[in-house]
Amino acid sequence: MNKSELIDAMAADAGISKAAAKKALDSFTGSVTKALKKGDKVSLVGFGTFSTSKRSARNGINPQTKKTIKIAAKTVAKFKAGSELSSAVDGKKK
């Protein structure tokens, strides 16, 4: 499912226009991004938690030249699925 398909599904499920669904989705993604930039977590009970994690600098290998390269440290976004989402995807009920 891509962004436009998600917007279509949101509009149909909520009984709102596609423009309103797009605005709501953009607001959600923007708010999550702002919170993660500040170092906050975003928890949606039953769905999951968005957070950040620091990845330390490390050495890697360029697969074409086989030479060692340095990979810089960076902060990455993470998502941990909640129990309800995990159960729904797995198909098993608790």
N, C-alpha and C positions, 0 to 999 in steps of 0.2 A: 504494500500500500504506500503510495507516495503522498505528498502534501495535498495535492488537489483532490485525490480520492478521500483522504481523511476529512477535508473540509466538506466534501459532498456528504459523507456519512454523518458528520456532526450536524450539518444543516437538516438532514432528513430525520435523524433521531430526536433532535431538540425542537423541530418544527419552526426553524428560523431560516432566514435567507442565507445564501452562500456568503454574501458580503459580511453579514454579522458573524457567521461561523469563522470566516477568515480573520476578522478583527479579534475574535475571542482567542483563536489559536495563536495569532501573532502576539497578543498580550501575554498569554501563558508562557510562550517560549522566551519572550523578552524578560519577563519577571524572573523566570528560572535562571536565565543567563546572568542577570544583574545580581541575584543572590549568590550564585556560584563565584562570580568575580570578587564579591566581598568576602568569600570564604565561608559563607553560610551553607547549611544543608536545607534541602526542600523535601519534606516528608509528606507523602500522601498516603494515609493509613489504608492498608489493604492493597494499594497499587505498587508503591515502592518509594525509594529514597534516592534523590539526586545529591551527589556530593563531589568534592574534589580530593585529589590525592597528589602528593608530590612524588615525582619520579626522579630519582637521583641520576647524576651523570654516569655514563658507562661507556665501555668500548664495544664497538660492533665491527662487523666485517662487511665490506663492500662486496656483494656477490659477483660482480663483474670482474673486478681487479684482484679480489682476495686480499686486499690491503686492510689493515686495521684503521678504523676511523673513530673519532670521539663523537659521542652522541650527548648533546647538552642536556642538563637537568631541565625539567619543565613540570608544570602543573597540568593534570589531566582531569577531565570530567568522568565521573563514574555513575552508574545506575545499579541499584540493588533491588530486585523485584520483591514485592511484599508477598505475604503468604497467600492472599486471595488470588493475586495474579498468577503466582506459581501454580497453584492448584487448578486454576482455570485452564492454563496452558497444558499442564500435565494430564488433565482430564480426570484426575482422581479427586474425590471429595474427602475432607477430613472429618 
